[in-house]
Amino acid sequence: MKNKWLSVLFKKIAAFFISIWVLSAIVFFLSRITPIDPLQSYYGERVEKMSEEQKDSARERLGLNDPIPVQYVRWLKLALSGDFGISYKYKQDVTIVIKERIQNTLVLGLLSYVILFIGALLLGFLCAWNENKLADRLIVRLGTITSCIPEFWMALMLIFVFSVLLGWLPASGAYSIGGGSLLDRLRHLVLPLIASVAGHLWYFAYMVRNMLCEETRSEYIVLARAKGTKDSTILFRHCLKNVLPAYISLMAVSVAHILGGTYLVEAVFGYPGIGMLTYESAKTSDYNMLMVLCLLTGVVMIAANTIAELVNARLNPYMAQEGK
């Protein structure tokens, strides 16, 4: 059994690194065939005043005149040594620019994930506790409505109501100019956090509700009720215990979905995180920055899926057999 587990682990790790390599190649080649001239990103408006000779010289210095496969091999060698190049837009090492933004995305993303994990579990448990009762029916209808609202539209409505009409909360940024206190940062975080959580909450809560409701119909639960066991004991000690592994696995697999929503919310709110930086890099053809951001996002998503598969393989022997 131990050897089977180690075999699955080795295969998953190998698949992880192969996936990252394939992702880097795809992103690199796609970024090089875009119609936007990277010189525009590097030199800005000055590129319009440059002669063709100056442009060719600039492309030569940036290594853009070489064939794309040659560029990729050169980039890959440097990346493996920790050198990811200079951002065309910011004229700094891409890792320095990312370090300044990544903490904002980590705060927003981790808070969203934790609130989603706990909130969906509690909401699903509440619905299962009151299955087919008024509270359950109201929550199901309200959750279905909120889950159908696009995140960007919800973000715009939140800005319109709480920033424009009421003036309670800021509409953009991570902190006020000249500010930066903890309270100020929390005020800027409220609306992006609501938009990130609201769009996903009911999806996971509904999954928990259905799993718990299905578990309560199992034969051992029927037998426990016949013996006079309280419903609270049945749900907490038995049903929830059996549902948690599947729920944890679902949340791990859904990291990519949640992260994508966080990026979109950042773009709408002008929140200075990785999502906003990715949008700016794609818009300005900042190749080096875009490459690292796509790889960073890919690593997180693939790692989450790999961890979920390993957890499933550990908990379920049949999953380990499929991974052989």
FENJOFEN-V950796 format. One record per residue. N is the residue number from 1. RES is the residue in three letters. PHI is phi in whole degrees, 0 to 359 (999 if undefined). PSI is psi as a letter, one per 20 degrees, with the letter a starting at -180 (* if undefined). Layout:
# FENJOFEN-V950796
{{N;RES;PHI;PSI} {N;RES;PHI;PSI}}
This chain:
# FENJOFEN-V950796
{{1;MET;999;g} {2;LYS;296;g} {3;ASN;296;h} {4;LYS;297;g} {5;TRP;296;g} {6;LEU;295;h} {7;SER;296;g} {8;VAL;297;g} {9;LEU;300;g} {10;PHE;298;g} {11;LYS;295;h} {12;LYS;293;g} {13;ILE;294;g} {14;ALA;297;g} {15;ALA;296;h} {16;PHE;298;g} {17;PHE;290;h} {18;ILE;295;g} {19;SER;297;g} {20;ILE;296;g} {21;TRP;296;g} {22;VAL;298;g} {23;LEU;299;g} {24;SER;297;g} {25;ALA;294;g} {26;ILE;297;g} {27;VAL;297;g} {28;PHE;298;g} {29;PHE;293;h} {30;LEU;294;h} {31;SER;293;h} {32;ARG;277;i} {33;ILE;257;j} {34;THR;290;q} {35;PRO;285;i} {36;ILE;283;p} {37;ASP;283;p} {38;PRO;296;h} {39;LEU;297;h} {40;GLN;296;h} {41;SER;289;h} {42;TYR;282;g} {43;TYR;255;i} {44;GLY;68;b} {45;GLU;293;i} {46;ARG;295;h} {47;VAL;296;h} {48;GLU;291;h} {49;LYS;266;i} {50;MET;276;q} {51;SER;282;r} {52;GLU;296;h} {53;GLU;295;g} {54;GLN;294;h} {55;LYS;294;g} {56;ASP;297;h} {57;SER;295;h} {58;ALA;293;g} {59;ARG;296;h} {60;GLU;295;g} {61;ARG;295;h} {62;LEU;276;i} {63;GLY;75;k} {64;LEU;269;i} {65;ASN;274;i} {66;ASP;287;q} {67;PRO;302;q} {68;ILE;303;g} {69;PRO;300;h} {70;VAL;294;g} {71;GLN;299;g} {72;TYR;293;g} {73;VAL;298;g} {74;ARG;296;g} {75;TRP;297;g} {76;LEU;296;g} {77;LYS;298;g} {78;LEU;294;h} {79;ALA;296;h} {80;LEU;294;h} {81;SER;267;j} {82;GLY;95;j} {83;ASP;258;o} {84;PHE;260;j} {85;GLY;90;a} {86;ILE;255;p} {87;SER;290;p} {88;TYR;296;h} {89;LYS;279;g} {90;TYR;265;i} {91;LYS;57;k} {92;GLN;228;r} {93;ASP;301;p} {94;VAL;300;h} {95;THR;294;h} {96;ILE;292;g} {97;VAL;295;g} {98;ILE;294;h} {99;LYS;300;h} {100;GLU;288;h} {101;ARG;257;h} {102;ILE;295;h} {103;GLN;296;h} {104;ASN;294;g} {105;THR;292;h} {106;LEU;298;g} {107;VAL;296;g} {108;LEU;296;g} {109;GLY;294;g} {110;LEU;292;g} {111;LEU;297;g} {112;SER;299;g} {113;TYR;294;g} {114;VAL;295;g} {115;ILE;296;g} {116;LEU;298;g} {117;PHE;300;g} {118;ILE;286;g} {119;GLY;297;g} {120;ALA;294;h} {121;LEU;296;g} {122;LEU;292;g} {123;LEU;294;g} {124;GLY;296;h} {125;PHE;295;g} {126;LEU;299;g} {127;CYS;295;g} {128;ALA;293;h} {129;TRP;296;h} {130;ASN;249;k} {131;GLU;308;p} {132;ASN;66;j} {133;LYS;270;r} {134;LEU;302;g} {135;ALA;300;g} {136;ASP;297;g} {137;ARG;296;g} {138;LEU;294;g} {139;ILE;295;g} {140;VAL;298;g} {141;ARG;293;g} {142;LEU;295;g} {143;GLY;295;h} {144;THR;297;h} {145;ILE;294;g} {146;THR;294;h} {147;SER;289;i} {148;CYS;271;i} {149;ILE;274;p} {150;PRO;300;q} {151;GLU;298;h} {152;PHE;294;h} {153;TRP;290;g} {154;MET;297;g} {155;ALA;297;g} {156;LEU;296;g} {157;MET;294;h} {158;LEU;297;g} {159;ILE;297;g} {160;PHE;298;g} {161;VAL;283;g} {162;PHE;273;i} {163;SER;256;g} {164;VAL;278;g} {165;LEU;285;g} {166;LEU;269;h} {167;GLY;68;k} {168;TRP;279;h} {169;LEU;230;q} {170;PRO;292;q} {171;ALA;267;i} {172;SER;204;r} {173;GLY;82;r} {174;ALA;255;i} {175;TYR;194;r} {176;SER;282;q} {177;ILE;295;p} {178;GLY;83;i} {179;GLY;260;c} {180;GLY;116;j} {181;SER;289;r} {182;LEU;300;g} {183;LEU;296;g} {184;ASP;296;g} {185;ARG;294;h} {186;LEU;294;h} {187;ARG;296;h} {188;HIS;286;i} {189;LEU;271;i} {190;VAL;300;g} {191;LEU;295;g} {192;PRO;301;h} {193;LEU;292;g} {194;ILE;298;g} {195;ALA;296;h} {196;SER;290;g} {197;VAL;281;g} {198;ALA;300;h} {199;GLY;289;i} {200;HIS;244;i} {201;LEU;303;g} {202;TRP;291;h} {203;TYR;303;g} {204;PHE;285;h} {205;ALA;297;h} {206;TYR;294;h} {207;MET;298;g} {208;VAL;297;g} {209;ARG;303;g} {210;ASN;295;h} {211;MET;295;g} {212;LEU;292;g} {213;CYS;297;h} {214;GLU;292;h} {215;GLU;294;h} {216;THR;293;i} {217;ARG;265;j} {218;SER;292;q} {219;GLU;297;h} {220;TYR;291;h} {221;ILE;287;g} {222;VAL;300;g} {223;LEU;294;g} {224;ALA;296;h} {225;ARG;294;h} {226;ALA;296;h} {227;LYS;276;i} {228;GLY;93;j} {229;THR;292;p} {230;LYS;294;q} {231;ASP;299;h} {232;SER;297;g} {233;THR;293;g} {234;ILE;298;g} {235;LEU;289;g} {236;PHE;285;g} {237;ARG;274;h} {238;HIS;248;f} {239;CYS;297;g} {240;LEU;298;h} {241;LYS;298;h} {242;ASN;281;h} {243;VAL;274;h} {244;LEU;304;g} {245;PRO;302;g} {246;ALA;294;h} {247;TYR;292;g} {248;ILE;299;g} {249;SER;297;g} {250;LEU;298;g} {251;MET;294;h} {252;ALA;293;g} {253;VAL;294;h} {254;SER;273;j} {255;VAL;304;g} {256;ALA;299;g} {257;HIS;296;g} {258;ILE;293;g} {259;LEU;296;g} {260;GLY;298;h} {261;GLY;295;h} {262;THR;296;g} {263;TYR;299;g} {264;LEU;296;g} {265;VAL;298;g} {266;GLU;301;g} {267;ALA;295;g} {268;VAL;292;g} {269;PHE;273;i} {270;GLY;61;k} {271;TYR;280;p} {272;PRO;287;m} {273;GLY;234;a} {274;ILE;293;h} {275;GLY;297;g} {276;MET;295;h} {277;LEU;294;h} {278;THR;296;g} {279;TYR;298;g} {280;GLU;295;h} {281;SER;293;g} {282;ALA;293;h} {283;LYS;292;h} {284;THR;255;j} {285;SER;56;l} {286;ASP;279;n} {287;TYR;306;g} {288;ASN;298;g} {289;MET;294;g} {290;LEU;298;g} {291;MET;300;g} {292;VAL;292;h} {293;LEU;294;g} {294;CYS;295;g} {295;LEU;293;g} {296;LEU;298;g} {297;THR;295;g} {298;GLY;298;g} {299;VAL;299;g} {300;VAL;297;g} {301;MET;294;g} {302;ILE;293;h} {303;ALA;297;g} {304;ALA;297;g} {305;ASN;295;h} {306;THR;296;g} {307;ILE;298;g} {308;ALA;299;g} {309;GLU;294;h} {310;LEU;293;h} {311;VAL;297;g} {312;ASN;298;g} {313;ALA;295;h} {314;ARG;286;h} {315;LEU;279;h} {316;ASN;238;o} {317;PRO;301;h} {318;TYR;293;h} {319;MET;294;h} {320;ALA;295;h} {321;GLN;295;h} {322;GLU;291;h} {323;GLY;280;i} {324;LYS;286;*}}
